[in-house]
């Protein structure tokens, strides 16, 4: 298995023979820009865990259908955070960043 690693995430950093189901976490560095053009460097941490029915091997195989779940998850979340930040002023994003990112 080849997964993204490091901060910020880079592809093929982690070469692994086994994949744990979690719980675990990953961190990433995201550069975002607010509506008033303030550039922000955000360090984000995500908790994750695969929930798999041990009696359903087909469901367990679906985990391996995604080549790099770490990279895909970080790219998706980073895109959403950048979009949310782009709709806010710096003051509003600074004041309500936790609520905005969680939404």
Helices and strands as residue ranges (DSSP letters): E 2-5, E 10-15, E 22-33, E 39-49, H 57-62, G 63-65, H 69-86, H 90-102
